[in-house]
Amino acid sequence: MAQFRFMDLEIWKESIALNDQFFDLADTLIESRSFRVAEQLRSASLSISNNIAEGSGSLSAKEFANFLNISHRSIFETANISFVAQRRGYITNENLERLLADLESLSRKITNFRKSILNNNQ
C-alpha cells in the first residue's frame, strides 16, 4: 500500500477515528430527515482530516501550519453542529460530552503540533 506522510501523524489517525463517529451521527440525522445538517456535519468533520492530509504535502512549515489552522477551525464547526444535534434530540448529553471531549483533545494536539512545526523551522 502507498505510504503518505500524513498516515504517520497521530493527529490524522485520531481525526479519522473521530470522523467515523461523526459519520455515524450523520447517518442518524439522515434517518430523521435532517439532510442538510447531516451533510454539513460530514463536511466539517471530514475537513479536519482532509486539511491535515493536504497540509502534510506542503513544501513549507508555514503552509502546513495554515492547513492545520483550517483543520483546527473545522473542529469548532463540528462541535457546534454536535450541539445542534443534541439540542434537537439526535444525541444524548452523554454522547455530546464524549464527542466534545474528543474534539477538545484533538484541538489541543493540532495546536501543539502546529506550534512545533513552526518552532522547528525558524
GROMACS elastic network, one bead per residue, 0.5 to 0.9 nm:
[ bonds ]
;  ai    aj funct       b0    kb
    3     6     6  0.85250   500
    3     7     6  0.68367   500
    3     8     6  0.86144   500
    4     7     6  0.55595   500
    4     8     6  0.76996   500
    4    53     6  0.85061   500
    4    56     6  0.85978   500
    4    57     6  0.85768   500
    5     8     6  0.59122   500
    5     9     6  0.73527   500
    5    53     6  0.79594   500
    5    56     6  0.63140   500
    5    57     6  0.74329   500
    6     9     6  0.52325   500
    6    10     6  0.85852   500
    6    11     6  0.87859   500
    6    12     6  0.64480   500
    6    13     6  0.85607   500
    6    52     6  0.69381   500
    6    53     6  0.51599   500
    6    54     6  0.82238   500
    6    55     6  0.84756   500
    6    56     6  0.56629   500
    6    57     6  0.80475   500
    7    10     6  0.80823   500
    7    12     6  0.68125   500
    7    13     6  0.70641   500
    7    53     6  0.79060   500
    8    11     6  0.89019   500
    8    12     6  0.78121   500
    8    13     6  0.77965   500
    9    12     6  0.53217   500
    9    13     6  0.64573   500
    9    14     6  0.87858   500
    9    52     6  0.87273   500
   10    14     6  0.60872   500
   10    15     6  0.84594   500
   10   109     6  0.89037   500
   11    14     6  0.51367   500
   11    15     6  0.60389   500
   11    16     6  0.86196   500
   11    49     6  0.82031   500
   11    52     6  0.78411   500
   11   106     6  0.67876   500
   11   109     6  0.67422   500
   11   110     6  0.65071   500
   11   113     6  0.84069   500
   12    15     6  0.50104   500
   12    16     6  0.61706   500
   12    17     6  0.86562   500
   12    48     6  0.82722   500
   12    49     6  0.56305   500
   12    50     6  0.86230   500
   12    52     6  0.62286   500
   12    53     6  0.71431   500
   13    16     6  0.52485   500
   13    17     6  0.63533   500
   13    18     6  0.86740   500
   13    49     6  0.82458   500
   14    17     6  0.51257   500
   14    18     6  0.60911   500
   14    19     6  0.84186   500
   14    49     6  0.86268   500
   14   102     6  0.89980   500
   14   106     6  0.72309   500
   15    18     6  0.50266   500
   15    19     6  0.58972   500
   15    20     6  0.87242   500
   15    45     6  0.81265   500
   15    46     6  0.83150   500
   15    48     6  0.64490   500
   15    49     6  0.53826   500
   15    52     6  0.88228   500
   15   103     6  0.87326   500
   15   106     6  0.73618   500
   16    20     6  0.65257   500
   16    45     6  0.89465   500
   16    46     6  0.80433   500
   16    48     6  0.84722   500
   16    49     6  0.61711   500
   17    20     6  0.53972   500
   17    21     6  0.71013   500
   18    21     6  0.52920   500
   18    22     6  0.66211   500
   18    23     6  0.88394   500
   18    45     6  0.80473   500
   18    99     6  0.82024   500
   18   102     6  0.75516   500
   18   103     6  0.80006   500
   19    22     6  0.50599   500
   19    23     6  0.61184   500
   19    24     6  0.85765   500
   19    42     6  0.79774   500
   19    45     6  0.56831   500
   19    46     6  0.63176   500
   19    48     6  0.83213   500
   19    49     6  0.79836   500
   20    23     6  0.51453   500
   20    24     6  0.62877   500
   20    25     6  0.87266   500
   21    24     6  0.51119   500
   21    25     6  0.63393   500
   21    26     6  0.86793   500
   21    99     6  0.83318   500
   22    26     6  0.60528   500
   22    27     6  0.85491   500
   22    41     6  0.69636   500
   22    42     6  0.67563   500
   22    45     6  0.66919   500
   22    46     6  0.88655   500
   22    78     6  0.84987   500
   22    82     6  0.86611   500
   22    99     6  0.86746   500
   23    27     6  0.62207   500
   23    28     6  0.87267   500
   23    38     6  0.82576   500
   23    41     6  0.77186   500
   23    42     6  0.59512   500
   23    45     6  0.81518   500
   23    46     6  0.88621   500
   24    27     6  0.50638   500
   24    28     6  0.65321   500
   24    29     6  0.88080   500
   25    28     6  0.50452   500
   25    29     6  0.63267   500
   25    30     6  0.87454   500
   25    38     6  0.77567   500
   25    41     6  0.84011   500
   25    42     6  0.89774   500
   25    82     6  0.88154   500
   25    85     6  0.86251   500
   25    90     6  0.80459   500
   25    91     6  0.79217   500
   26    30     6  0.62042   500
   26    31     6  0.86556   500
   26    34     6  0.86751   500
   26    35     6  0.83843   500
   26    37     6  0.77467   500
   26    39     6  0.71538   500
   26    40     6  0.87719   500
   26    41     6  0.64477   500
   26    42     6  0.65442   500
   27    30     6  0.50757   500
   27    31     6  0.63387   500
   27    32     6  0.87585   500
   27    38     6  0.70988   500
   28    31     6  0.51024   500
   28    32     6  0.64591   500
   28    33     6  0.87911   500
   28    34     6  0.87034   500
   28    38     6  0.81834   500
   28    90     6  0.71887   500
   28    91     6  0.89256   500
   29    32     6  0.50311   500
   29    33     6  0.63181   500
   29    34     6  0.51086   500
   29    35     6  0.67126   500
   29    36     6  0.89651   500
   29    37     6  0.71909   500
   29    38     6  0.54712   500
   29    85     6  0.79862   500
   29    90     6  0.69081   500
   30    34     6  0.52873   500
   30    35     6  0.51812   500
   30    36     6  0.85902   500
   30    37     6  0.84410   500
   30    38     6  0.61276   500
   30    39     6  0.86938   500
   31    34     6  0.74953   500
   31    35     6  0.85118   500
   32    35     6  0.81115   500
   32    90     6  0.82811   500
   33    36     6  0.86501   500
   33    38     6  0.88601   500
   34    37     6  0.55831   500
   34    38     6  0.61460   500
   34    39     6  0.87150   500
   35    38     6  0.50903   500
   35    39     6  0.61448   500
   35    40     6  0.85854   500
   36    39     6  0.51410   500
   36    40     6  0.61108   500
   36    41     6  0.85522   500
   37    40     6  0.50311   500
   37    41     6  0.60618   500
   37    42     6  0.85856   500
   37    81     6  0.74669   500
   37    84     6  0.88315   500
   37    85     6  0.83607   500
   38    41     6  0.51032   500
   38    42     6  0.62077   500
   38    43     6  0.85870   500
   39    42     6  0.51164   500
   39    43     6  0.60994   500
   39    44     6  0.85738   500
   40    43     6  0.50722   500
   40    44     6  0.60477   500
   40    45     6  0.85018   500
   40    78     6  0.85446   500
   40    81     6  0.78983   500
   41    44     6  0.52027   500
   41    45     6  0.60041   500
   41    46     6  0.82635   500
   41    77     6  0.82665   500
   41    78     6  0.61621   500
   41    81     6  0.63040   500
   41    82     6  0.79534   500
   42    45     6  0.53735   500
   42    46     6  0.58564   500
   42    47     6  0.83691   500
   42    78     6  0.86079   500
   43    46     6  0.52064   500
   43    47     6  0.60269   500
   43    48     6  0.89724   500
   43    78     6  0.87975   500
   44    47     6  0.51169   500
   44    48     6  0.68925   500
   44    74     6  0.54898   500
   44    75     6  0.74062   500
   44    76     6  0.88656   500
   44    77     6  0.62273   500
   44    78     6  0.54863   500
   44    81     6  0.87289   500
   45    48     6  0.55048   500
   45    49     6  0.75335   500
   45    50     6  0.89732   500
   45    74     6  0.67072   500
   45    75     6  0.69792   500
   45    77     6  0.81399   500
   45    78     6  0.57177   500
   46    49     6  0.57087   500
   46    50     6  0.60382   500
   46    51     6  0.85967   500
   46    74     6  0.85455   500
   47    51     6  0.58427   500
   47    52     6  0.84111   500
   47    70     6  0.81092   500
   47    71     6  0.62518   500
   47    74     6  0.61813   500
   47    75     6  0.85518   500
   48    51     6  0.57159   500
   48    52     6  0.65936   500
   48    53     6  0.89181   500
   48    68     6  0.83904   500
   48    70     6  0.76759   500
   48    72     6  0.68868   500
   48    73     6  0.82140   500
   48    74     6  0.56392   500
   48    75     6  0.64915   500
   48    78     6  0.89582   500
   49    52     6  0.51091   500
   49    53     6  0.61350   500
   49    54     6  0.85213   500
   49    71     6  0.70221   500
   50    53     6  0.51395   500
   50    54     6  0.59734   500
   50    55     6  0.83451   500
   50    71     6  0.77096   500
   51    55     6  0.56968   500
   51    56     6  0.82764   500
   51    64     6  0.89481   500
   51    67     6  0.53314   500
   51    68     6  0.64327   500
   51    69     6  0.86465   500
   51    70     6  0.66711   500
   51    71     6  0.53311   500
   52    55     6  0.52135   500
   52    56     6  0.61507   500
   52    64     6  0.80780   500
   52    67     6  0.64248   500
   52    68     6  0.58460   500
   52    70     6  0.87146   500
   52    71     6  0.64332   500
   52   110     6  0.89607   500
   53    56     6  0.52693   500
   53    57     6  0.70836   500
   53    67     6  0.87684   500
   54    57     6  0.56346   500
   54    58     6  0.73069   500
   54    64     6  0.82050   500
   54    67     6  0.72309   500
   55    58     6  0.52428   500
   55    59     6  0.88730   500
   55    63     6  0.69695   500
   55    65     6  0.74200   500
   55    66     6  0.76423   500
   55    68     6  0.68228   500
   56    59     6  0.84141   500
   56    64     6  0.60537   500
   56    67     6  0.83811   500
   57    60     6  0.89283   500
   57    64     6  0.76511   500
   58    61     6  0.73307   500
   58    62     6  0.86623   500
   58    63     6  0.59888   500
   58    64     6  0.54527   500
   58    67     6  0.88625   500
   59    62     6  0.87666   500
   59    63     6  0.72072   500
   59    64     6  0.77348   500
   60    63     6  0.53160   500
   60    64     6  0.63310   500
   60    65     6  0.86156   500
   60   121     6  0.87316   500
   61    64     6  0.50280   500
   61    65     6  0.59897   500
   61    66     6  0.86078   500
   61   114     6  0.87204   500
   61   117     6  0.60445   500
   61   118     6  0.59502   500
   61   120     6  0.86421   500
   61   121     6  0.66072   500
   62    65     6  0.50216   500
   62    66     6  0.63417   500
   62    67     6  0.89375   500
   62   117     6  0.82643   500
   62   118     6  0.65768   500
   62   121     6  0.86077   500
   63    66     6  0.51022   500
   63    67     6  0.66173   500
   63    68     6  0.88098   500
   64    67     6  0.52101   500
   64    68     6  0.63175   500
   64    69     6  0.86933   500
   64   114     6  0.80852   500
   64   117     6  0.83549   500
   65    69     6  0.61605   500
   65    70     6  0.87447   500
   65   113     6  0.87329   500
   65   114     6  0.54186   500
   65   115     6  0.80474   500
   65   117     6  0.73774   500
   65   118     6  0.70833   500
   66    70     6  0.64559   500
   66    71     6  0.87047   500
   66   114     6  0.86267   500
   67    70     6  0.50648   500
   67    71     6  0.62195   500
   67    72     6  0.85600   500
   68    72     6  0.60320   500
   68    73     6  0.86199   500
   68   110     6  0.66915   500
   68   111     6  0.78645   500
   68   113     6  0.85437   500
   68   114     6  0.64561   500
   69    73     6  0.62628   500
   69    74     6  0.86612   500
   69   110     6  0.82034   500
   69   111     6  0.79352   500
   69   114     6  0.78433   500
   70    73     6  0.51143   500
   70    74     6  0.62876   500
   70    75     6  0.88696   500
   71    74     6  0.50877   500
   71    75     6  0.66404   500
   71   107     6  0.88143   500
   71   110     6  0.81031   500
   72    75     6  0.52629   500
   72    76     6  0.70771   500
   72   106     6  0.85227   500
   72   107     6  0.59824   500
   72   108     6  0.89217   500
   72   110     6  0.66773   500
   72   111     6  0.74575   500
   73    76     6  0.52746   500
   73    77     6  0.65789   500
   73    78     6  0.87906   500
   73   107     6  0.87997   500
   74    78     6  0.60719   500
   74    79     6  0.84872   500
   75    78     6  0.50670   500
   75    79     6  0.61209   500
   75    80     6  0.86482   500
   75   103     6  0.63193   500
   75   104     6  0.81022   500
   75   106     6  0.82272   500
   75   107     6  0.67959   500
   76    80     6  0.61982   500
   76    81     6  0.87165   500
   76   103     6  0.81926   500
   76   104     6  0.89213   500
   76   107     6  0.86272   500
   77    80     6  0.51327   500
   77    81     6  0.63480   500
   77    82     6  0.86307   500
   78    81     6  0.52117   500
   78    82     6  0.61863   500
   78    83     6  0.87777   500
   78   103     6  0.83198   500
   79    83     6  0.63741   500
   79    84     6  0.88313   500
   79    96     6  0.88171   500
   79    99     6  0.79070   500
   79   100     6  0.62931   500
   79   103     6  0.71535   500
   79   104     6  0.89116   500
   80    83     6  0.51131   500
   80    84     6  0.64657   500
   80    85     6  0.87599   500
   81    84     6  0.50009   500
   81    85     6  0.62105   500
   81    86     6  0.86741   500
   82    86     6  0.62391   500
   82    87     6  0.86338   500
   82    91     6  0.82450   500
   82    96     6  0.66332   500
   82    99     6  0.78902   500
   82   100     6  0.80411   500
   83    86     6  0.51083   500
   83    87     6  0.61459   500
   83    88     6  0.85912   500
   83    96     6  0.70567   500
   83   100     6  0.89687   500
   84    87     6  0.50720   500
   84    88     6  0.61568   500
   84    89     6  0.86354   500
   84    90     6  0.87220   500
   85    88     6  0.51722   500
   85    89     6  0.63108   500
   85    90     6  0.51870   500
   85    91     6  0.61716   500
   85    92     6  0.89450   500
   85    96     6  0.86122   500
   86    89     6  0.50288   500
   86    90     6  0.55465   500
   86    92     6  0.60492   500
   86    93     6  0.66220   500
   86    95     6  0.84654   500
   86    96     6  0.65700   500
   87    90     6  0.76255   500
   87    91     6  0.81749   500
   87    92     6  0.88825   500
   87    93     6  0.89227   500
   88    91     6  0.80278   500
   89    92     6  0.68398   500
   91    94     6  0.81190   500
   91    95     6  0.60976   500
   91    96     6  0.66264   500
   92    95     6  0.51492   500
   92    96     6  0.62102   500
   92    97     6  0.86219   500
   93    96     6  0.50187   500
   93    97     6  0.61198   500
   93    98     6  0.86467   500
   94    97     6  0.51261   500
   94    98     6  0.62607   500
   94    99     6  0.86639   500
   95    98     6  0.51259   500
   95    99     6  0.61464   500
   95   100     6  0.85078   500
   96    99     6  0.51437   500
   96   100     6  0.59979   500
   96   101     6  0.84560   500
   97   100     6  0.51267   500
   97   101     6  0.60253   500
   97   102     6  0.85920   500
   98   101     6  0.51377   500
   98   102     6  0.62489   500
   98   103     6  0.86307   500
   99   102     6  0.51320   500
   99   103     6  0.61291   500
   99   104     6  0.85421   500
  100   104     6  0.59537   500
  100   105     6  0.84743   500
  101   104     6  0.50665   500
  101   105     6  0.61413   500
  101   106     6  0.86236   500
  102   105     6  0.51611   500
  102   106     6  0.62357   500
  102   107     6  0.85311   500
  103   106     6  0.51262   500
  103   107     6  0.59929   500
  103   108     6  0.87025   500
  104   108     6  0.63304   500
  104   109     6  0.87141   500
  105   108     6  0.53043   500
  105   109     6  0.63821   500
  105   110     6  0.87749   500
  106   109     6  0.50192   500
  106   110     6  0.61101   500
  106   111     6  0.85237   500
  107   110     6  0.52406   500
  107   111     6  0.61869   500
  107   112     6  0.86455   500
  108   111     6  0.50901   500
  108   112     6  0.61322   500
  108   113     6  0.85352   500
  109   112     6  0.51129   500
  109   113     6  0.60125   500
  109   114     6  0.84397   500
  110   113     6  0.50547   500
  110   114     6  0.59783   500
  110   115     6  0.85475   500
  111   114     6  0.51141   500
  111   115     6  0.62405   500
  111   116     6  0.86583   500
  112   115     6  0.51074   500
  112   116     6  0.61637   500
  112   117     6  0.87790   500
  113   116     6  0.50353   500
  113   117     6  0.62769   500
  113   118     6  0.86292   500
  114   117     6  0.54149   500
  114   118     6  0.63135   500
  114   119     6  0.86084   500
  115   118     6  0.52315   500
  115   119     6  0.60027   500
  115   120     6  0.84964   500
  116   119     6  0.50612   500
  116   120     6  0.59501   500
  116   121     6  0.85974   500
  117   120     6  0.51621   500
  117   121     6  0.63450   500
  118   121     6  0.53916   500
  118   122     6  0.66051   500
  119   122     6  0.56315   500
